[in-house]
Every structure is written in C-alpha cells, then in structure tokens.
Amino acid sequence: MAASPFNQKSHHHACSNSLATRTHPIISEFNEQLNRLRDSEATSSSSTSISEKLNGLQDLYDCVDKLLLLPFTQAVAHEQQEKWVNELLDGSLRLLDVCSTSRDALLQTKEFTRDLQSILRRRQGSKMELAKEGEKYLTSRKVVKKAM
C-alpha cells in the first residue's frame, strides 16, 4: 500500500527542543479514508459494495475539501497565487515596454518619411539635402532595429 502524500517524512534535520509533531487530525482522517477505499478495492462489485465504495469516495472527497480549507493550505495557495500575479505583472510590464518602444520607433519612422516626402515634393532640395535626409532615415531604421 502506497503512503499518502500528506504523511511523508521530511529528510531535513532541524534542531529544536519542542516535542515531536503530530499530524493534523484531518490528515489522519484523510489517510484512514484513503486506506478504507483502497481496502475496499479487493471486495466484490455488487451493488451494495459499489454503493459503499461511492460513500467512501464521498468521505475522502470531504476530507480533501477540509484539507483545502486549512489555514496552512490557504496560506500556501495565497503565496503561490501572489507569485503568479507578480509574474503576470512582470510580463505585462515587459509587453508595455515593447509596445512603447515600437510606438516610438513607428513615430520616428513616420517623421523621417514625412521629411523625405516633403523634400521630394518641393524638388527644390539639392541632391545633397536629399542624400542627407535619406541617410538620417536609414540611420534611424538601424537604431530602431537595434532597439527591437
């Protein structure tokens, strides 16, 4: 018969003057219900036996429900939930940073494109001015690619 995950002994050594710890009564009840249910597996499968097994399963379910409501279990669940919330917030902040960088890059590209279009429309600009603006645009694109 396999041991319950709730009564496994830790392999850590701790120094203390306290008395030996006892398992929580609900954990003991859980282990008893689990053992009864396992023992009933060997019995026949008559309708009475199946009914008893279902009742045993319901009792085991009730013990699990009580275990989940224990303050320690709630504290562990809250701690895990807090960890997940923090990870979600960190991911959201990273996504926000990426969106902000993308927005800035898009606005910069839009601005340089307007400048190039303006020079081309005017046709008054010299080839030197056009080359200078084109170079600024290409440089900005390289900066944007590095930022991404």
N, C-alpha and C positions, 0 to 999 in steps of 0.2 A: 504494500500500500504506500503510495507516494505521500510525502509530507505536505502539509498545507503551506502556501507561500507566506502565511501570516505568522507562523511559529518557527521559522528558520532562525538558527542561531547565528549571530554575527561572529566573525573571526577577528574582530578588533579587540584589543586589550585596553581596558580603562582602569585607572587607579581610583578607587573611591572607598569610603568607609560605610557606604549605605548597604542595606540588606539586599538580598537577591531580588531582582524584579519579578513580578508576577505578570502573567499575561492578562490582558483585559478580559472581563467576563464575556463580552460579546465575541471576542476572538475564540475563546474556549467553546462557546455555543456554536459558532460557525464550524469549528473543527469537528464537534460532535455531530452536527447535522450532515456535514460532508462525509464523515465516516459511515453514518447510518445509510446515507444514499448509496455509497459505494458498496456497502454490505448487501443492500437490497438488490444489487445488480445480479447476484447469483440466484435469487429466488425465481419462482415461476413467473410466467407472464399472463396470469389470469386477470380478469377484470378487477378483482379486489386488490391484487398485487400492483397492478398499474395505477390504481387509484391511490394506494399507499405511497407509491413512488412519486406520484404527482404532488401529493401532500408534503412529502419530504422535500421535493424540489421547491415548493412554495415556502416552506420553513427556511430553506437555505437562502432563497431569494430575500426573505425578510431579514435574515442575518446580514446579508450583504448590504441591504438598504440601511440597516442600523450602523454598520461599519462606515458607510459613506457619510453618515451624519455625525460621526465622532469629531470633536474639535480638532484633533491632530490631523485627521484626514482632510478636513475642511481647510486647515492651515496649509497643508502641502498642496492642495488643489489651488488655493488662492495664490501661493508662491509661484506655481507653475503658470497660472493664468497671467500673473504680473509679468513673468518672463516673456511670455508670448506677446503680450501687449507692448512691452518695450521693444521687442524685435520688430513688431509690426510698425511701431512709430519710427524706429531707425530706418526701416525700408522706405517708409513714406517720405522721410526727410531726404534720403538719397534720391528718390524719384523727383522730389521737388527741386533739388539742386540740379539734376539733369534737365528738367523742364526749363528752369531758369536759364541755364547755360545755353540750351537750344534756342530759347526765345531771344536771348541777347545776340546769338550768332545770326539768327534769321533777321533781326532788325538791322544789324551791321551790314549784312549782305544786301538787304533791301536798300539801305542808304547808299552803298557804293554803286549798286545797279542804277539807281536814280541819277547819281553823278555822271556815270558813263553815258546814260541815255541823254542827259542834258547836253553834254559836250557834243555828242553825235548829232543832236537836233540843231544845235547852233551852227555847227560846221565852221564856226569862227575859230574854234580852238586849233592851235597848231598840232602838228603830229607829235611834237614833244609833249604837249599838255595831255593829249590822248594817251600816249605811251605811259606817262606818269600816273594817270588815273587808272589805267589798266594794270599797272604794276601794283598800285595800292590795293586794288581789288583782289589780285592774285595773292598778295601777301596776307590780306585779311582772311582769305579762304584757307591758307595754310595754318594760320593761327586758330581758326575755328576747328579745323580737323584735329589739331593737337589737343584742343580743349575737350573735344568729344572723346 
